Amino acid sequence: MRVIGTAGHVDHGKSTLVQALTGTHPDRLKEEREREMTIDLGFAWLTLPKSEALTDGEEVGIVDVPGHRDFIENMLAGVGGIDAVLFVIAADEGVMPQTREHLAILDLLQIHAGIVVLTKIDLAPDAEWLELITEDIRLLMRNTVLESAPIAPVSARTGQGLPELKQVLAACLAEQPPRLDMGRPRLPVDRVFTMAGFGTVVTGTLLDGVLQVGDEVELLAGEREKLTGRVRGLQTHKKKESAAVPGSRTAANVTGLEVSDIQRGCVIAHPGDYQASRRLDVHFRLLADASLPLEHSAEVKLFIGAAEKIARVRLLGVERLNPGDSGFLQLELEAPVVTVRGDHYILRRPSPGETLGGGIILDAHPRQRYKRFAVDTLQYLQALTVGSPVEVFYQALARSGAVTIQECSDRSGLSNDAARQALEELRASHQVHVVDSDSGVAALPFSALICTQAYWDSLRLRALQEVKAFHQAYPLRRGLPREELKSRLRLAPRIFSPLVRSLLNDERLVEAGSLIWDADHTIRLDLQQQKQVDRLMARFISSPYAPPSVKECLGEIKDDLYTALLELGELIQLSPEVVFRRKDYNQMVAGVCMLIQQHGPITAAQVRDHFNTSRRYALALLEHLDATGITVREGDFRRLKTSQNPV
């Protein structure tokens, strides 16, 4: 599940573009509609077109953010959890002040996936003007995260370029690695409200794990300490879900928590998984165009996830940071925040408002308040910036899904010896799963497939959810085809086959032929369906060797009920027209074998006369026996295959 965000100057058409793409206008506040200006976050979603990488299309969420400078802090609450950005620039105005500021924020947050959307092309004076604007955009994007981003010209008013934009967006997302699943879900709250009949509902972009209906949760970083509740219901894009996956726009109905307890920036998580902190060690980069240096003890606003907190800066190792400089900070917060190592953040000057810069969290729970110029402290922070071999290997693996040891070694930049040592440590602590092997690390070839344990667990959960969803949608089907499950999961055979095998071994799934189903699933007919089946079966019993045709069966019962009888083995269809009751079919097969054993090769007429049926049924039966290898046709005669002929 992916989430994309908008960014760009005010009145450059972000909300109009979202409406044109999704059919939903993201501005939900009355004041926004009246002023024709986005003030707070808006949300929508769309299904991307099918492509080679996304064979079934992909449903993605959209977070629409304000472009006006007065609402830049609301914008920051929306872009922290996105996978890609639609960076909007209007063709009639070109690059503007908030264009530059939003780009700087995306650069600091390291949001590399994106598309520059050149909107309002219908208002451009001429083609030469569009070429000049495009050249300006390329210059602006140089040496930023969007340097290689494609430029997609569109008109939301006329629809020009929108189909192409969707294709480009699908291709962009297909190139991105899967969302990290650390097995510890956290939902930064960006909206909270009450729904009649349900109670408290919170929304946000789910990070780091799977949240399920029935889970016990706690509220962190609120005004009151560690309030607990339970997930009563989940929705993604207004559809009920039994579980929400990492990266999904999630609405959680939580019992036990009041709306008054929750503010934007609070975090919903499993009890004990996270701790809020009032002190953070960070690496920071001051923007080159910042108006002033950053001084020690300066007051700033910290933006991380959906949270906004006042903090005091402690500069480490230097007296001040000049524009364009980088360094280490220790942030002392007025109120607690929930974050983890590797999260990106933004700092702004409170007054006058100005984006200063940003960086990454090095330590979310520093043990102490450091001496500012201690050499060992600076060395420690530098080591955290680089990361240990184990951390580097794990992060490379976590962002890769399932890969070989060699592939992970290459992506982490470690030597093979260092990679094997890191893998051994991670496997000993049950953080890594070796796919389809119980061998020790030393015996594993570098071609062995590995993934994080959290990723493996999430795949197992997803597979079970997909099978259960199929049963819910088609309760009269025995199971779904193996290839359909593979397509739904979008997994390569090298990971899909061992995944299914593990679930079969654990007796969570059952497989027969090409079908897979949940071990607890049984086809159950309601009273009305059973009456229809009984009525149809009575016709088969009354005329076992000249039964109703397939068309007549479908006139008696619905398609799904007929399919259920086939999958349950009650009926066996021999051709597009002919179907027999399984019991009668077995008797006919035995009868044909007996005739051949007694009389030698037989004709269709002999079979017809023996069962007192018509030529249509006799031919359908014999052709089926030929196809299944029981008989062999020689001219107008059939004989048993040599291996089955006792004569």
C-alpha positions as CSV (number, residue, x, y, z in Angstrom):
1,M,0.0,0.0,0.0
2,R,1.4,3.4,-1.0
3,V,0.7,7.0,-0.2
4,I,1.6,9.9,-2.4
5,G,1.5,13.6,-1.5
6,T,1.1,16.9,-3.3
7,A,3.5,19.8,-2.9
8,G,3.9,23.2,-4.5
9,H,3.0,26.9,-4.4
10,V,-0.5,28.1,-3.5
11,D,-3.0,28.2,-6.3
12,H,-1.0,26.1,-8.6
13,G,-3.8,23.5,-8.9
14,K,-2.9,20.8,-6.4
15,S,-6.4,20.2,-5.1
16,T,-7.9,20.5,-8.6
17,L,-5.4,18.0,-9.9
18,V,-6.3,15.5,-7.1
19,Q,-10.0,16.0,-7.9
20,A,-9.4,15.3,-11.6
21,L,-7.3,12.2,-10.8
22,T,-9.7,10.7,-8.1
23,G,-13.1,12.3,-8.5
24,T,-12.9,13.5,-4.9
25,H,-12.2,17.1,-3.9
26,P,-9.8,16.9,-1.0
27,D,-10.8,20.3,0.6
28,R,-13.2,19.2,3.4
29,L,-13.4,22.4,5.4
30,K,-16.1,25.0,4.7
31,E,-13.5,27.8,4.9
32,E,-11.4,26.0,2.3
33,R,-14.3,25.9,-0.2
34,E,-15.2,29.5,0.4
35,R,-11.6,30.8,0.1
36,E,-10.7,28.2,-2.7
37,M,-7.5,27.5,-0.8
38,T,-6.3,24.4,1.0
39,I,-5.7,25.1,4.7
40,D,-5.4,21.7,6.3
41,L,-4.6,18.2,5.0
42,G,-7.0,16.6,2.5
43,F,-7.3,13.0,1.5
44,A,-8.4,11.0,-1.5
45,W,-7.3,7.8,-3.4
46,L,-7.3,6.3,-6.8
47,T,-6.5,3.0,-8.6
48,L,-3.6,3.2,-10.9
49,P,-3.8,1.7,-14.4
50,K,-2.5,-1.8,-15.1
51,S,1.1,-2.1,-16.1
52,E,3.8,-4.7,-16.5
53,A,4.9,-4.1,-12.9
54,L,1.4,-3.7,-11.5
55,T,-0.7,-6.3,-13.4
56,D,-3.8,-5.7,-11.3
57,G,-3.3,-1.9,-10.9
58,E,-2.6,-0.5,-7.4
59,E,-4.8,1.5,-5.1
60,V,-2.9,4.4,-3.6
61,G,-3.8,7.1,-1.1
62,I,-3.2,10.8,-1.8
63,V,-2.5,13.5,0.9
64,D,-3.2,17.0,-0.4
65,V,-1.2,19.7,1.5
66,P,-1.6,23.5,1.7
67,G,0.7,25.6,-0.5
68,H,0.2,29.0,1.1
69,R,3.1,30.1,3.3
70,D,0.8,30.8,6.2
71,F,-0.1,27.0,6.3
72,I,3.4,25.6,5.7
73,E,3.3,23.8,9.1
74,N,0.1,22.0,8.1
75,M,1.9,20.9,5.0
76,L,4.7,19.4,7.1
77,A,2.2,17.2,9.0
78,G,1.2,15.6,5.7
79,V,4.4,14.9,3.8
80,G,6.2,12.9,6.5
81,G,4.6,9.5,5.6
82,I,4.5,9.6,1.8
83,D,6.2,7.3,-0.6
84,A,6.2,9.7,-3.6
85,V,5.3,13.3,-4.4
86,L,3.3,15.0,-7.1
87,F,5.3,18.3,-7.2
88,V,2.9,20.8,-8.8
89,I,4.1,23.8,-10.8
90,A,1.6,25.9,-12.7
91,A,2.5,26.5,-16.4
92,D,1.1,30.1,-16.3
93,E,3.3,31.2,-13.3
94,G,6.2,28.9,-13.1
95,V,8.6,28.6,-10.1
96,M,7.3,30.6,-7.1
97,P,8.5,31.1,-3.4
98,Q,6.7,28.1,-1.9
99,T,7.8,26.0,-4.9
100,R,11.4,26.5,-3.6
101,E,10.5,26.0,0.1
102,H,8.5,22.8,-0.6
103,L,11.3,21.4,-2.7
104,A,13.8,22.1,0.1
105,I,11.5,20.2,2.5
106,L,11.3,17.2,0.2
107,D,15.0,17.3,-0.1
108,L,15.5,17.3,3.6
109,L,13.0,14.5,4.1
110,Q,14.8,12.5,1.3
111,I,11.6,11.8,-0.7
112,H,13.3,10.6,-3.9
113,A,10.3,9.3,-5.7
114,G,8.3,11.9,-7.5
115,I,6.9,13.5,-10.6
116,V,6.9,17.2,-11.4
117,V,3.4,17.9,-12.6
118,L,3.3,21.0,-14.9
119,T,-0.4,22.0,-14.4
120,K,-2.6,24.5,-16.2
121,I,-0.9,24.0,-19.5
122,D,-4.2,25.2,-21.2
123,L,-3.4,28.6,-19.7
124,A,0.2,28.8,-21.1
125,P,0.6,31.4,-23.8
126,D,2.3,29.1,-26.3
127,A,4.6,26.1,-26.8
128,E,7.8,28.3,-26.5
129,W,6.6,29.5,-23.0
130,L,6.2,25.8,-21.9
131,E,9.7,25.1,-23.1
132,L,11.1,28.0,-21.0
133,I,9.1,26.9,-17.9
134,T,10.4,23.3,-18.3
135,E,14.0,24.6,-18.6
136,D,13.5,26.6,-15.4
137,I,12.2,23.5,-13.6
138,R,15.2,21.4,-14.7
139,L,17.5,24.1,-13.3
140,L,15.6,24.2,-10.0
141,M,15.6,20.5,-9.6
142,R,19.4,20.1,-10.1
143,N,21.2,18.5,-7.2
144,T,17.9,17.8,-5.3
145,V,16.0,14.5,-4.7
146,L,13.8,15.3,-7.7
147,E,16.7,15.9,-10.1
148,S,15.7,12.9,-12.2
149,A,12.0,13.2,-11.8
150,P,9.9,13.1,-15.0
151,I,7.9,16.3,-15.9
152,A,4.3,15.5,-16.8
153,P,2.3,18.4,-18.5
154,V,-1.4,18.3,-17.7
155,S,-4.6,20.3,-17.6
156,A,-7.0,19.3,-14.9
157,R,-9.7,21.4,-16.6
158,T,-9.5,19.7,-20.0
159,G,-8.1,16.3,-18.9
160,Q,-5.1,16.6,-21.2
161,G,-2.2,14.5,-19.9
162,L,-4.1,12.9,-17.0
163,P,-4.0,9.3,-18.4
164,E,-0.3,9.7,-19.1
165,L,0.3,11.0,-15.6
166,K,-1.3,7.9,-14.1
167,Q,0.9,5.7,-16.1
168,V,4.0,7.6,-15.1
169,L,2.9,7.5,-11.5
170,A,2.4,3.7,-11.7
171,A,5.9,3.2,-13.1
172,C,7.4,5.5,-10.5
173,L,5.9,3.5,-7.6
174,A,6.7,0.2,-9.1
175,E,10.4,1.1,-8.9
176,Q,10.2,1.9,-5.2
177,P,11.1,-0.8,-2.5
178,P,8.3,-2.1,-0.3
179,R,7.4,-0.3,2.9
180,L,9.5,-1.4,5.9
181,D,7.7,-3.8,8.2
182,M,9.5,-3.9,11.5
183,G,6.7,-5.8,13.2
184,R,5.9,-2.8,15.5
185,P,3.0,-0.8,14.1
186,R,2.8,2.9,14.9
187,L,0.1,5.2,13.6
188,P,1.0,8.9,13.8
189,V,-2.4,10.7,14.2
190,D,-3.0,13.5,11.7
191,R,-6.8,13.7,12.3
192,V,-9.2,12.7,15.1
193,F,-13.0,12.9,15.3
194,T,-16.1,11.2,16.7
195,M,-18.4,9.2,14.5
196,A,-22.0,8.6,15.7
197,G,-22.5,4.9,16.7
198,F,-18.8,4.2,16.7
199,G,-17.0,6.7,18.9
200,T,-13.4,7.8,18.5
201,V,-11.7,7.6,15.1
202,V,-8.1,8.4,14.3
203,T,-6.5,8.6,10.9
204,G,-2.9,8.6,9.7
205,T,-0.4,6.7,7.6
206,L,0.6,3.4,9.3
207,L,4.3,2.8,9.8
208,D,6.5,-0.1,10.7
209,G,4.0,-3.0,11.2
210,V,0.5,-4.4,10.8
211,L,-2.4,-3.2,12.9
212,Q,-5.4,-5.6,13.4
213,V,-8.9,-5.4,14.6
214,G,-9.0,-6.5,18.2
215,D,-5.4,-5.3,19.0
216,E,-4.8,-3.6,22.3
217,V,-3.2,-0.2,21.8
218,E,-1.8,2.6,23.8
219,L,-1.8,6.4,23.1
220,L,1.7,7.9,23.2
221,A,2.9,11.5,23.3
222,G,-0.5,12.9,24.4
223,E,-1.2,15.2,27.3
224,R,-2.0,12.2,29.5
225,E,0.4,9.3,30.0
226,K,-0.1,6.0,28.2
227,L,-3.8,5.7,27.8
228,T,-4.9,2.3,26.5
229,G,-7.7,1.2,24.2
230,R,-8.6,-1.4,21.7
231,V,-9.0,-1.4,17.9
232,R,-12.7,-1.9,17.2
233,G,-12.5,-1.4,13.4
234,L,-10.2,-0.4,10.6
235,Q,-10.8,1.2,7.2
236,T,-8.5,2.0,4.3
237,H,-10.0,4.2,1.6
238,K,-13.4,3.8,3.3
239,K,-13.3,0.0,3.0
240,K,-13.4,-2.2,6.1
241,E,-10.3,-4.2,6.7
242,S,-9.4,-6.8,9.3
243,A,-5.8,-5.6,9.2
244,A,-4.0,-2.5,8.1
245,V,-0.6,-2.9,6.4
246,P,2.5,-0.6,6.5
247,G,2.2,2.5,4.3
248,S,-1.6,2.4,4.2
249,R,-3.8,5.4,4.9
250,T,-5.6,4.0,7.9
251,A,-8.7,5.0,9.9
252,A,-8.9,3.2,13.2
253,N,-12.0,3.1,15.4
254,V,-10.6,2.9,18.9
255,T,-12.6,2.1,22.0
256,G,-11.4,3.3,25.5
257,L,-9.9,6.6,24.2
258,E,-11.7,9.9,24.1
259,V,-11.3,12.5,21.3
260,S,-10.2,15.0,24.0
261,D,-7.3,12.8,24.9
262,I,-5.9,12.8,21.3
263,Q,-4.2,15.5,19.4
264,R,-2.5,15.6,16.0
265,G,1.0,14.1,16.5
266,C,0.0,11.5,19.0
267,V,0.9,7.9,18.2
268,I,-1.2,4.8,18.4
269,A,1.0,1.7,19.0
270,H,1.0,-1.7,20.6
271,P,1.7,-1.4,24.4
272,G,5.4,-1.5,25.1
273,D,6.6,-1.2,21.5
274,Y,7.6,2.4,21.7
275,Q,8.5,5.0,24.3
276,A,8.0,8.8,23.9
277,S,11.1,11.0,24.5
278,R,11.8,14.6,25.4
279,R,15.4,14.4,24.1
280,L,16.8,13.5,20.7
281,D,20.2,13.2,19.1
282,V,20.1,14.2,15.5
283,H,22.2,15.0,12.4
284,F,21.2,18.4,11.0
285,R,21.7,20.4,7.8
286,L,21.0,24.1,7.8
287,L,19.7,25.2,4.4
288,A,22.1,27.2,2.3
289,D,19.5,30.0,1.9
290,A,18.7,30.3,5.6
291,S,18.5,34.0,6.6
292,L,20.7,33.5,9.8
293,P,23.1,31.1,11.4
294,L,21.7,28.6,13.9
295,E,22.9,29.5,17.4
296,H,23.3,27.3,20.4
297,S,20.2,27.3,22.7
298,A,17.9,28.6,19.9
299,E,14.2,27.8,20.1
300,V,12.9,25.9,17.2
301,K,9.8,24.0,16.0
302,L,10.4,20.3,15.4
303,F,8.2,18.6,12.7
304,I,8.4,14.8,12.6
305,G,5.7,12.5,11.3
306,A,2.4,14.3,12.1
307,A,3.9,15.9,15.2
308,E,4.9,19.6,15.9
309,K,6.9,20.3,19.1
310,I,8.8,23.2,20.5
311,A,12.4,22.3,21.1
312,R,15.6,24.0,22.4
313,V,18.8,23.4,20.3
314,R,22.0,22.2,21.8
315,L,24.8,22.5,19.3
316,L,27.5,19.9,19.7
317,G,31.1,20.4,18.6
318,V,30.6,24.0,17.2
319,E,29.6,27.4,18.4
320,R,27.2,28.0,15.6
321,L,26.1,26.5,12.2
322,N,26.3,28.8,9.2
323,P,23.9,28.5,6.2
324,G,24.8,25.3,4.3
325,D,26.6,23.7,7.2
326,S,25.8,20.3,8.8
327,G,26.4,19.1,12.3
328,F,25.1,17.2,15.3
329,L,22.4,18.6,17.6
330,Q,20.8,17.5,20.8
331,L,17.2,18.6,20.9
332,E,15.5,19.2,24.2
333,L,11.7,19.1,23.7
334,E,8.9,20.8,25.7
335,A,6.6,17.9,25.1
336,P,7.4,14.2,24.3
337,V,7.5,12.8,20.8
338,V,7.5,9.2,19.4
339,T,10.2,8.5,16.8
340,V,12.9,5.9,15.9
341,R,16.4,6.0,14.6
342,G,16.5,6.8,10.9
343,D,13.3,9.0,10.9
344,H,13.6,12.3,9.0
345,Y,12.5,15.6,10.5
346,I,12.3,19.3,9.8
347,L,13.2,22.3,12.0
348,R,11.6,25.8,11.6
349,R,12.2,29.1,13.3
350,P,9.0,30.0,15.3
351,S,9.1,33.8,14.6
352,P,9.5,35.0,12.0
353,G,8.5,31.7,10.4
354,E,11.2,30.1,8.3
355,T,12.2,26.6,7.4
356,L,15.8,26.2,8.8
357,G,16.7,22.6,7.7
358,G,16.4,19.0,8.8
359,G,18.1,15.7,9.0
360,I,17.7,12.2,10.6
361,I,17.2,10.9,14.1
362,L,20.4,9.2,15.4
363,D,19.1,8.3,18.8
364,A,15.5,8.6,20.0
365,H,16.5,7.9,23.6
366,P,19.8,9.5,24.5
367,R,21.0,8.4,27.9
368,Q,22.3,11.8,29.0
369,R,22.7,15.4,28.3
370,Y,26.1,15.6,26.6
371,K,29.0,18.0,27.1
372,R,29.0,20.0,24.0
373,F,32.6,19.6,22.9
374,A,33.4,16.1,24.3
375,V,35.4,14.2,21.6
376,D,34.0,10.8,22.6
377,T,30.4,12.1,22.1
378,L,31.2,13.4,18.6
379,Q,32.8,10.1,17.7
380,Y,29.8,8.2,19.0
381,L,27.4,10.3,17.0
382,Q,29.6,10.0,13.9
383,A,29.5,6.2,14.3
384,L,25.7,6.3,14.6
385,T,25.6,8.3,11.3
386,V,27.5,5.6,9.5
387,G,25.9,2.7,11.4
388,S,27.3,-0.7,12.4
389,P,27.7,-3.5,9.9
390,V,24.7,-5.3,11.5
391,E,22.5,-2.2,11.3
392,V,23.6,-1.5,7.7
393,F,23.0,-5.1,6.6
394,Y,19.6,-5.2,8.3
395,Q,18.4,-1.8,6.8
396,A,19.5,-3.0,3.3
397,L,17.6,-6.2,3.8
398,A,14.5,-4.5,5.3
399,R,14.3,-2.3,2.2
400,S,14.8,-5.1,-0.3
401,G,12.0,-7.6,0.6
402,A,13.5,-11.1,-0.1
403,V,16.9,-11.2,-1.8
404,T,19.9,-13.5,-1.9
405,I,22.7,-13.1,0.7
406,Q,24.9,-11.8,-2.2
407,E,22.4,-9.2,-3.3
408,C,22.0,-7.9,0.3
409,S,25.8,-7.9,0.7
410,D,26.1,-5.8,-2.5
411,R,23.4,-3.4,-1.5
412,S,24.8,-2.8,2.0
413,G,28.3,-2.2,0.7
414,L,29.7,-4.8,3.0
415,S,32.4,-7.4,2.2
416,N,31.1,-11.0,2.0
417,D,32.8,-11.9,5.3
418,A,31.2,-8.9,7.1
419,A,27.9,-9.7,5.5
420,R,28.0,-13.3,6.7
421,Q,29.0,-12.2,10.2
422,A,26.1,-9.7,10.3
423,L,23.7,-12.3,9.1
424,E,24.8,-14.8,11.7
425,E,24.2,-12.2,14.5
426,L,20.8,-11.2,13.0
427,R,19.7,-14.8,12.6
428,A,20.7,-15.6,16.2
429,S,18.5,-12.8,17.4
430,H,15.6,-14.1,15.2
431,Q,15.5,-10.9,13.1
432,V,16.3,-12.6,9.8
433,H,14.5,-15.5,8.1
434,V,16.3,-17.9,5.7
435,V,13.8,-18.9,3.1
436,D,13.4,-22.7,2.6
437,S,16.5,-23.7,4.6
438,D,17.4,-24.8,8.1
439,S,21.1,-24.8,7.6
440,G,23.5,-22.8,9.8
441,V,24.7,-19.5,8.4
442,A,28.2,-20.9,7.7
443,A,26.8,-23.6,5.5
444,L,24.5,-21.2,3.5
445,P,25.5,-20.4,-0.1
446,F,25.5,-16.7,-1.0
447,S,22.6,-17.6,-3.4
448,A,20.4,-18.5,-0.4
449,L,17.2,-16.3,-0.2
450,I,16.8,-14.3,3.0
451,C,14.4,-11.6,4.3
452,T,13.7,-10.0,7.7
453,Q,11.6,-12.1,10.1
454,A,9.1,-9.2,10.2
455,Y,8.8,-9.3,6.4
456,W,8.3,-13.0,6.4
457,D,5.6,-12.8,9.1
458,S,3.9,-10.0,7.1
459,L,3.9,-12.2,3.9
460,R,2.3,-15.1,5.8
461,L,-0.4,-12.8,7.2
462,R,-1.0,-11.2,3.8
463,A,-1.4,-14.6,2.2
464,L,-3.9,-15.7,4.8
465,Q,-5.8,-12.5,4.5
466,E,-6.0,-12.8,0.7
467,V,-7.3,-16.4,1.0
468,K,-9.9,-15.3,3.6
469,A,-10.9,-12.3,1.5
470,F,-11.5,-14.7,-1.4
471,H,-13.7,-16.9,0.8
472,Q,-15.6,-13.9,1.9
473,A,-16.2,-12.7,-1.7
474,Y,-16.9,-16.2,-3.0
475,P,-18.3,-18.3,-0.1
476,L,-19.5,-21.1,-2.5
477,R,-16.0,-21.6,-4.0
478,R,-13.8,-24.3,-2.5
479,G,-10.7,-22.2,-2.9
480,L,-8.8,-19.9,-5.2
481,P,-6.3,-21.0,-7.9
482,R,-2.7,-21.0,-6.8
483,E,-1.7,-18.7,-9.6
484,E,-4.4,-16.2,-8.6
485,L,-3.0,-16.1,-5.1
486,K,0.5,-15.5,-6.5
487,S,-0.9,-12.7,-8.6
488,R,-2.7,-11.1,-5.7
489,L,0.5,-11.2,-3.6
490,R,2.7,-10.0,-6.5
491,L,5.5,-12.3,-5.5
492,A,8.1,-14.0,-7.5
493,P,8.0,-17.8,-7.6
494,R,11.2,-18.1,-5.5
495,I,9.5,-16.5,-2.5
496,F,5.8,-17.5,-3.2
497,S,6.4,-21.3,-3.4
498,P,8.2,-21.6,0.0
499,L,5.7,-19.2,1.5
500,V,2.8,-21.4,0.6
501,R,4.7,-24.5,1.6
502,S,5.2,-23.0,5.1
503,L,1.5,-22.3,5.5
504,L,0.6,-25.8,4.2
505,N,3.1,-27.4,6.7
506,D,1.6,-25.4,9.5
507,E,-1.9,-26.5,8.4
508,R,-3.0,-23.0,8.0
509,L,-3.8,-23.6,4.3
510,V,-4.9,-26.7,2.3
511,E,-4.1,-27.4,-1.3
512,A,-5.6,-29.9,-3.7
513,G,-4.9,-29.8,-7.4
514,S,-4.6,-26.1,-8.5
515,L,-6.8,-24.8,-5.6
516,I,-5.7,-23.4,-2.2
517,W,-8.1,-22.7,0.7
518,D,-8.1,-21.8,4.3
519,A,-8.0,-24.8,6.6
520,D,-11.1,-23.6,8.5
521,H,-13.1,-23.0,5.3
522,T,-16.1,-25.1,4.4
523,I,-18.7,-24.5,1.8
524,R,-22.1,-24.2,3.6
525,L,-25.4,-23.9,1.8
526,D,-28.3,-21.9,3.2
527,L,-31.8,-23.4,3.3
528,Q,-32.8,-21.9,0.0
529,Q,-29.7,-23.0,-1.8
530,Q,-30.0,-26.5,-0.4
531,K,-33.6,-26.7,-1.7
532,Q,-32.4,-25.7,-5.2
533,V,-29.6,-28.3,-5.1
534,D,-32.0,-31.1,-3.9
535,R,-34.4,-30.2,-6.7
536,L,-31.6,-30.4,-9.3
537,M,-30.1,-33.6,-7.9
538,A,-33.6,-35.2,-8.1
539,R,-33.4,-34.7,-11.9
540,F,-30.0,-36.4,-12.0
541,I,-31.3,-39.4,-9.9
542,S,-34.3,-39.8,-12.1
543,S,-32.2,-40.0,-15.3
544,P,-28.6,-40.8,-14.2
545,Y,-27.3,-41.6,-17.8
546,A,-29.2,-38.8,-19.6
547,P,-29.0,-36.1,-17.0
548,P,-29.9,-32.4,-17.4
549,S,-27.4,-30.4,-19.6
550,V,-25.1,-27.7,-18.2
551,K,-27.4,-25.1,-19.6
552,E,-30.4,-26.7,-17.9
553,C,-28.5,-26.9,-14.6
554,L,-27.7,-23.2,-14.8
555,G,-31.4,-22.6,-15.4
556,E,-32.1,-24.3,-12.1
557,I,-29.3,-22.8,-9.9
558,K,-27.0,-19.8,-10.1
559,D,-23.5,-20.0,-11.5
560,D,-21.7,-19.8,-8.1
561,L,-23.8,-22.7,-6.7
562,Y,-23.2,-24.8,-9.8
563,T,-19.4,-24.1,-9.5
564,A,-19.6,-25.1,-5.8
565,L,-21.1,-28.5,-6.8
566,L,-18.3,-29.0,-9.2
567,E,-15.6,-28.1,-6.7
568,L,-17.2,-30.3,-4.0
569,G,-17.1,-33.2,-6.4
570,E,-20.9,-33.7,-6.5
571,L,-20.9,-33.1,-10.2
572,I,-18.3,-33.7,-12.9
573,Q,-18.5,-31.7,-16.2
574,L,-17.2,-33.6,-19.2
575,S,-17.8,-31.0,-21.9
576,P,-19.4,-27.6,-22.3
577,E,-22.8,-29.3,-22.6
578,V,-22.6,-32.6,-20.6
579,V,-22.4,-33.0,-16.8
580,F,-22.9,-36.1,-14.7
581,R,-23.5,-36.7,-11.0
582,R,-20.1,-38.0,-9.7
583,K,-21.7,-41.3,-8.5
584,D,-23.3,-42.0,-11.9
585,Y,-20.1,-41.0,-13.7
586,N,-18.1,-43.5,-11.6
587,Q,-20.6,-46.3,-12.4
588,M,-20.4,-45.5,-16.1
589,V,-16.6,-45.6,-16.1
590,A,-16.7,-49.0,-14.4
591,G,-19.3,-50.1,-16.9
592,V,-17.2,-49.1,-19.9
593,C,-14.1,-50.9,-18.5
594,M,-16.2,-54.0,-17.9
595,L,-17.6,-54.0,-21.5
596,I,-14.1,-53.8,-23.0
597,Q,-12.8,-56.5,-20.7
598,Q,-15.7,-58.8,-21.7
599,H,-16.1,-58.0,-25.4
600,G,-12.9,-56.3,-26.5
601,P,-12.8,-52.9,-28.2
602,I,-16.3,-51.2,-28.3
603,T,-18.0,-48.4,-30.2
604,A,-20.0,-45.4,-29.1
605,A,-23.2,-47.2,-30.2
606,Q,-22.4,-50.1,-27.8
607,V,-21.9,-47.6,-24.9
608,R,-25.1,-45.8,-25.8
609,D,-27.1,-49.0,-25.9
610,H,-25.5,-50.4,-22.7
611,F,-26.6,-47.3,-20.6
612,N,-29.8,-46.7,-22.6
613,T,-28.7,-43.1,-23.3
614,S,-28.2,-40.9,-26.3
615,R,-25.2,-40.7,-28.6
616,R,-24.4,-37.2,-27.2
617,Y,-23.8,-38.6,-23.7
618,A,-22.0,-41.7,-24.9
619,L,-19.5,-39.6,-27.0
620,A,-18.9,-37.1,-24.3
621,L,-18.1,-39.9,-21.9
622,L,-15.7,-41.7,-24.3
623,E,-13.9,-38.5,-25.3
624,H,-13.4,-37.7,-21.6
625,L,-12.0,-41.2,-21.0
626,D,-9.7,-40.7,-23.9
627,A,-8.5,-37.4,-22.6
628,T,-7.9,-38.8,-19.1
629,G,-6.0,-41.8,-20.4
630,I,-8.4,-44.5,-19.5
631,T,-9.2,-45.5,-23.1
632,V,-7.6,-45.1,-26.5
633,R,-9.5,-44.5,-29.7
634,E,-8.7,-46.6,-32.8
635,G,-11.0,-45.6,-35.6
636,D,-14.6,-46.1,-34.4
637,F,-13.5,-48.3,-31.5
638,R,-12.1,-47.8,-28.0
639,R,-9.9,-50.1,-26.0
640,L,-8.3,-49.8,-22.6
641,K,-4.8,-48.4,-22.4
642,T,-2.3,-51.2,-22.4
643,S,-1.3,-50.5,-18.7
644,Q,-5.0,-50.8,-17.7
645,N,-6.0,-53.7,-19.9
646,P,-5.9,-57.0,-17.9
647,V,-6.2,-59.1,-21.0
